[in-house]
Amino acid sequence: MANKKNIYIGLMTGTSIDAIDAVAVRFLNNSIDLIGTKTYQFQTETVKSIRSLCQLESVSLNQYSELDNDLGKLFAEAVRELMDLHDLQPSQICAIGCHGQTVKHHPNNDKMGFSIQLGNPNILAVETECRVVSDFRRADIALGGQGAPLAPAFHKFCFGSEEENRVIVNIGGIANITFLPKSGHVQGFDTGPGNTLLDLWCRKHINKPFDNEGSWAATGDIDINLLQSFKSEKYFKTKPPKSTGTEEFNLSFIEKHCSDSNSQTVDIQATLTELTAQTIADSISTLPEPVDKVYICGGGCHNTFLVSRLAKNLKQNNIDAPLSTEYLKIDPKWVEASAFAWLAKQRLELKAASIPEVTGAKRSAILGAVYFP
């Protein structure tokens, strides 16, 4: 397989800020040939630097630029390790699609929205000797859109069906859904927090990066009053197009709503898990047509307790329990990184890759800028 050409590499780091997911893929008609994968873990100091930048209202240009360059080098290292692992040469790579690390996402700013991803694509191109496509979100924002979510066009490409209405649920730091009707317009939007609040609460109270399989939350009780307080947040009442990030859903969000709560920390973890499950299910219930199947991807699909709560909430709307995208022949861990490999391909072929009905932009757009070694 490694002697094939027309290979694209996709890189994704999400709001969980734990690692770089790297994939090498080929696209065949409406299917994906997954050639190789690699997870490149961030060092503790890198994670601290990213989180610090995300939390600050203002930063120095030096701090911004240094982290931008450092991440560019780390992305390059992840690509080199992926290529070495699977015996790939730069001459075989059409392009690298690099999302970058989001540090700010403000699509609804009073003047014009903005979304900032770090990871210097010039360094990535030079150090890998490959073309790089990056800066995927700002063209859509310039057209009045949210710049997110961008995955729905890719979901349509690889998961669309003429036989059933499908929903793809991606549970990363932020959760989002894509509605793929048998016919008609694709819809998609961020439903709210995915793993981000769960991970934050774990780090604060049990000193673990995440709640493995939801085992901690599963021992707690859901606080209905606290859940309703969480769900009173304006974002959950906002109609799509909409997108969100850790600017809205962070530790301050939890502490604000818990200030009058007597719940134990484990009960708050259980309630946060239910918040993710309910807001996903609630969002699916608003879709304009009956849903035949729900498929999940992203890190949250490994949270057994979360998936069980999502299944219970979906059942109340007469929707079957969600299935892994493995049933559609793509490992759920690699869907997002594959999406950015595909977005790079769309850019090189000068094909629009945004969906105005999803992002709210005036029209569809060719996304991303190309950088050469």
C-alpha positions as CSV (number, residue, x, y, z in Angstrom):
1,M,0.0,0.0,0.0
2,A,2.9,2.4,0.8
3,N,4.0,2.5,-2.9
4,K,0.7,4.2,-3.8
5,K,0.5,7.9,-4.6
6,N,-2.3,10.4,-4.2
7,I,-2.0,10.2,-0.4
8,Y,-3.3,12.9,1.8
9,I,-2.3,13.4,5.4
10,G,-4.8,14.9,7.9
11,L,-3.8,16.4,11.3
12,M,-6.3,17.2,14.1
13,T,-5.9,18.5,17.6
14,G,-9.1,19.3,19.4
15,T,-10.3,21.3,22.4
16,S,-9.2,18.4,24.7
17,I,-5.6,19.5,24.0
18,D,-4.0,16.1,24.6
19,A,-2.5,14.9,21.3
20,I,-2.2,15.2,17.6
21,D,-4.2,12.7,15.6
22,A,-2.4,12.0,12.2
23,V,-3.8,9.9,9.4
24,A,-2.6,9.0,5.9
25,V,-5.5,8.3,3.5
26,R,-6.4,7.9,-0.1
27,F,-9.9,8.8,-1.4
28,L,-11.6,6.4,-3.7
29,N,-15.0,7.5,-5.1
30,N,-17.1,7.8,-1.9
31,S,-14.9,5.7,0.3
32,I,-11.6,6.1,2.2
33,D,-8.5,3.9,2.1
34,L,-6.9,4.4,5.5
35,I,-3.2,3.8,5.0
36,G,-1.8,4.6,8.4
37,T,-2.4,6.4,11.7
38,K,-0.4,7.9,14.5
39,T,-1.2,9.5,17.8
40,Y,1.4,12.0,18.9
41,Q,1.0,12.9,22.6
42,F,1.6,16.4,23.7
43,Q,4.2,16.9,26.5
44,T,2.8,18.4,29.8
45,E,4.6,21.8,29.2
46,T,3.0,22.1,25.7
47,V,-0.5,21.4,27.2
48,K,0.1,24.1,29.9
49,S,1.2,26.6,27.3
50,I,-1.9,26.0,25.1
51,R,-4.3,26.1,28.0
52,S,-2.7,29.3,29.3
53,L,-3.1,31.0,25.9
54,C,-6.7,29.8,25.6
55,Q,-7.6,31.3,29.0
56,L,-6.0,34.7,28.7
57,E,-8.1,37.6,27.4
58,S,-4.9,39.2,25.9
59,V,-1.5,37.8,25.1
60,S,1.8,39.2,23.9
61,L,2.8,38.8,20.3
62,N,6.0,37.0,21.5
63,Q,3.9,34.4,23.4
64,Y,1.6,33.9,20.5
65,S,4.3,33.6,17.9
66,E,6.5,31.3,20.0
67,L,3.6,28.8,20.5
68,D,2.6,29.1,16.9
69,N,6.2,28.1,15.8
70,D,6.5,25.4,18.5
71,L,3.2,23.7,17.4
72,G,4.3,23.9,13.7
73,K,7.4,21.9,14.7
74,L,5.3,19.4,16.7
75,F,3.0,18.9,13.8
76,A,6.0,18.3,11.5
77,E,7.3,15.7,14.0
78,A,4.0,14.0,14.1
79,V,4.0,13.8,10.3
80,R,7.5,12.5,10.1
81,E,6.7,9.8,12.6
82,L,3.6,8.8,10.7
83,M,5.6,8.7,7.4
84,D,8.4,6.7,9.0
85,L,6.0,4.2,10.6
86,H,4.3,3.5,7.3
87,D,7.3,3.9,4.9
88,L,5.9,7.0,3.1
89,Q,8.0,9.5,1.2
90,P,7.2,13.2,0.6
91,S,6.8,12.5,-3.1
92,Q,3.8,10.3,-2.4
93,I,2.0,13.0,-0.4
94,C,-0.4,15.3,-2.3
95,A,-0.8,17.6,0.7
96,I,-1.2,17.8,4.5
97,G,-4.4,19.1,5.8
98,C,-3.6,20.7,9.2
99,H,-6.5,22.1,11.3
100,G,-4.1,23.6,13.9
101,Q,-4.8,24.1,17.6
102,T,-7.7,26.3,18.3
103,V,-7.0,28.9,21.0
104,K,-9.8,31.3,20.3
105,H,-13.2,30.8,18.6
106,H,-15.4,33.9,18.6
107,P,-17.7,33.6,15.6
108,N,-20.3,36.1,16.9
109,N,-18.0,39.0,17.8
110,D,-19.7,42.4,17.8
111,K,-17.7,43.5,14.7
112,M,-16.6,40.4,12.7
113,G,-16.1,37.0,14.2
114,F,-12.8,35.3,14.4
115,S,-11.3,31.9,15.0
116,I,-7.6,31.4,15.7
117,Q,-5.7,28.1,15.2
118,L,-2.0,27.9,15.9
119,G,0.7,25.7,14.3
120,N,2.8,27.6,11.8
121,P,2.1,25.9,8.4
122,N,5.3,27.3,6.8
123,I,7.4,25.3,9.3
124,L,5.2,22.3,8.7
125,A,5.7,22.5,5.0
126,V,9.5,23.1,5.1
127,E,10.2,20.4,7.7
128,T,8.1,17.7,6.0
129,E,8.9,18.7,2.4
130,C,5.1,18.5,1.6
131,R,2.5,21.0,0.6
132,V,0.3,22.1,3.5
133,V,-3.3,23.3,3.5
134,S,-4.3,25.2,6.7
135,D,-6.4,28.2,7.9
136,F,-9.7,26.4,7.0
137,R,-12.2,28.5,9.0
138,R,-11.6,32.2,8.2
139,A,-13.0,32.2,4.7
140,D,-16.3,31.1,5.9
141,I,-16.3,33.7,8.7
142,A,-15.4,36.4,6.2
143,L,-18.7,35.4,4.4
144,G,-20.7,35.9,7.6
145,G,-20.5,32.2,8.7
146,Q,-19.5,30.6,12.0
147,G,-16.5,28.9,10.5
148,A,-17.8,25.7,12.1
149,P,-18.6,23.0,12.0
150,L,-16.6,22.0,8.9
151,A,-17.0,18.3,9.1
152,P,-20.6,18.0,7.7
153,A,-19.4,18.2,4.1
154,F,-17.0,15.4,4.7
155,H,-19.7,13.4,6.5
156,K,-21.9,13.8,3.5
157,F,-19.0,12.5,1.3
158,C,-18.3,9.4,3.2
159,F,-21.4,8.7,5.3
160,G,-24.3,9.9,3.2
161,S,-27.1,7.4,2.2
162,E,-29.9,7.4,-0.2
163,E,-31.7,4.7,1.9
164,E,-31.9,6.2,5.4
165,N,-31.7,9.5,7.3
166,R,-28.5,9.4,9.3
167,V,-27.1,11.5,12.1
168,I,-23.4,11.6,12.7
169,V,-22.5,12.6,16.3
170,N,-18.9,13.7,16.9
171,I,-18.1,13.9,20.7
172,G,-14.8,15.7,21.0
173,G,-14.2,18.5,23.5
174,I,-17.2,20.1,22.0
175,A,-20.0,17.9,20.6
176,N,-21.6,18.4,17.2
177,I,-24.1,16.7,15.0
178,T,-24.5,16.3,11.2
179,F,-27.9,15.4,9.8
180,L,-27.7,13.5,6.5
181,P,-31.2,13.1,5.0
182,K,-31.8,10.7,2.2
183,S,-32.5,13.8,0.1
184,G,-32.4,17.5,0.9
185,H,-30.0,19.8,2.6
186,V,-27.4,18.7,5.1
187,Q,-27.6,20.3,8.5
188,G,-25.1,20.5,11.3
189,F,-24.1,22.4,14.4
190,D,-22.4,22.3,17.7
191,T,-24.7,20.9,20.4
192,G,-22.6,22.1,23.3
193,P,-20.0,20.5,25.6
194,G,-18.7,17.1,24.7
195,N,-15.8,15.9,26.8
196,T,-14.3,19.3,27.8
197,L,-16.3,19.8,31.0
198,L,-15.9,16.2,32.0
199,D,-12.1,16.4,31.5
200,L,-11.8,19.7,33.4
201,W,-13.7,18.3,36.4
202,C,-11.6,15.2,36.4
203,R,-8.3,17.1,36.4
204,K,-9.5,19.3,39.2
205,H,-10.9,16.7,41.5
206,I,-9.3,13.3,40.8
207,N,-6.1,14.4,39.1
208,K,-6.8,12.4,36.0
209,P,-6.9,13.7,32.4
210,F,-10.2,12.1,31.7
211,D,-12.9,9.9,33.1
212,N,-11.9,6.5,31.7
213,E,-15.1,4.9,30.3
214,G,-17.1,7.2,32.5
215,S,-16.4,4.9,35.4
216,W,-16.2,7.8,38.0
217,A,-19.4,9.5,36.7
218,A,-21.2,6.1,36.8
219,T,-20.8,6.0,40.6
220,G,-22.5,9.3,41.1
221,D,-26.1,10.5,41.0
222,I,-27.5,13.0,38.5
223,D,-28.6,16.2,40.2
224,I,-31.8,17.2,38.2
225,N,-31.9,20.8,39.6
226,L,-28.2,21.3,38.7
227,L,-28.8,19.8,35.3
228,Q,-31.6,22.3,34.6
229,S,-29.4,25.1,35.7
230,F,-26.7,24.0,33.2
231,K,-29.3,23.7,30.5
232,S,-30.7,27.2,31.1
233,E,-27.5,28.6,29.4
234,K,-28.3,30.8,26.4
235,Y,-26.4,28.6,24.0
236,F,-28.8,25.7,24.3
237,K,-31.7,27.9,23.4
238,T,-30.0,29.5,20.4
239,K,-31.2,28.1,17.0
240,P,-28.6,27.0,14.4
241,P,-26.4,27.9,12.6
242,K,-24.3,28.0,15.8
243,S,-20.9,26.9,17.1
244,T,-19.2,27.2,20.4
245,G,-16.0,26.4,22.2
246,T,-14.2,26.5,25.5
247,E,-14.8,30.3,25.7
248,E,-18.3,29.4,26.8
249,F,-17.9,26.0,28.3
250,N,-15.1,25.9,30.9
251,L,-14.4,25.6,34.6
252,S,-16.0,29.0,35.2
253,F,-19.2,27.7,33.6
254,I,-19.3,24.8,36.0
255,E,-18.5,26.8,39.1
256,K,-21.1,29.5,38.3
257,H,-23.9,26.9,38.2
258,C,-22.6,24.9,41.2
259,S,-22.2,27.9,43.5
260,D,-25.5,27.1,45.3
261,S,-25.3,23.3,44.9
262,N,-24.6,20.9,47.7
263,S,-23.8,18.0,45.3
264,Q,-20.7,15.9,45.8
265,T,-18.0,16.2,43.1
266,V,-18.8,12.8,41.7
267,D,-22.5,13.8,41.4
268,I,-21.5,16.9,39.5
269,Q,-19.4,14.6,37.1
270,A,-22.5,12.4,36.6
271,T,-24.6,15.5,35.9
272,L,-22.1,17.0,33.4
273,T,-22.1,13.6,31.6
274,E,-25.9,13.8,31.5
275,L,-25.7,17.4,30.2
276,T,-23.6,16.2,27.2
277,A,-26.0,13.3,26.5
278,Q,-29.2,15.3,26.9
279,T,-28.1,18.3,24.8
280,I,-27.0,15.9,22.0
281,A,-30.4,14.0,22.1
282,D,-32.3,17.3,22.4
283,S,-30.6,18.6,19.3
284,I,-31.4,15.5,17.4
285,S,-35.0,15.8,18.4
286,T,-35.3,19.2,16.7
287,L,-34.3,17.8,13.2
288,P,-37.0,18.3,10.5
289,E,-37.3,14.6,9.6
290,P,-37.4,11.3,11.4
291,V,-33.9,9.8,12.1
292,D,-33.3,6.2,11.1
293,K,-29.8,5.7,12.5
294,V,-27.3,7.6,14.7
295,Y,-23.6,7.0,14.4
296,I,-21.0,8.3,16.8
297,C,-17.3,9.2,16.5
298,G,-14.7,11.1,18.5
299,G,-13.1,10.4,21.9
300,G,-16.5,10.5,23.7
301,C,-17.6,7.3,22.0
302,H,-15.2,5.4,24.3
303,N,-17.0,6.8,27.4
304,T,-19.3,3.9,28.1
305,F,-21.4,5.7,30.7
306,L,-21.9,8.7,28.4
307,V,-22.9,6.5,25.4
308,S,-25.4,4.6,27.7
309,R,-26.9,7.9,28.8
310,L,-27.1,9.1,25.2
311,A,-28.9,5.9,24.2
312,K,-31.4,6.3,27.0
313,N,-32.2,9.8,26.0
314,L,-32.5,8.9,22.3
315,K,-34.9,6.0,23.3
316,Q,-37.3,8.6,24.7
317,N,-37.6,9.9,21.2
318,N,-38.0,6.4,19.7
319,I,-34.5,6.5,18.2
320,D,-32.3,3.4,18.4
321,A,-29.1,3.4,20.4
322,P,-26.1,5.0,18.6
323,L,-23.7,2.9,16.6
324,S,-20.0,3.5,16.1
325,T,-18.9,4.8,12.7
326,E,-16.9,1.5,12.6
327,Y,-20.2,0.2,11.1
328,L,-19.6,2.6,8.2
329,K,-16.1,1.4,7.8
330,I,-14.2,4.3,9.5
331,D,-12.7,4.0,12.9
332,P,-14.4,6.7,15.1
333,K,-11.0,7.9,16.4
334,W,-9.8,8.9,12.9
335,V,-12.9,10.6,11.4
336,E,-11.9,14.2,12.3
337,A,-8.3,13.9,11.1
338,S,-9.6,12.2,7.9
339,A,-11.9,15.2,7.4
340,F,-9.0,17.6,7.2
341,A,-7.2,15.4,4.8
342,W,-10.3,15.5,2.6
343,L,-10.6,19.3,3.1
344,A,-7.0,19.6,1.8
345,K,-8.0,17.6,-1.3
346,Q,-11.0,19.9,-1.9
347,R,-8.7,22.9,-1.6
348,L,-6.2,21.6,-4.2
349,E,-9.0,20.7,-6.5
350,L,-10.6,24.2,-6.1
351,K,-13.8,22.7,-4.8
352,A,-16.1,24.4,-2.2
353,A,-16.1,22.6,1.1
354,S,-18.4,24.6,3.3
355,I,-22.2,24.3,3.6
356,P,-24.0,27.6,4.1
357,E,-27.0,25.9,5.7
358,V,-24.6,24.6,8.3
359,T,-22.3,27.6,9.0
360,G,-24.7,30.5,8.1
361,A,-22.4,32.0,5.5
362,K,-23.7,33.9,2.5
363,R,-22.4,31.2,0.1
364,S,-20.2,28.1,0.0
365,A,-16.5,28.7,-0.2
366,I,-13.1,27.1,-1.1
367,L,-11.5,26.7,2.3
368,G,-7.9,26.9,3.3
369,A,-4.6,28.4,2.2
370,V,-1.8,26.5,0.5
371,Y,1.8,26.6,1.8
372,F,4.8,25.2,-0.1
373,P,8.0,23.7,1.2
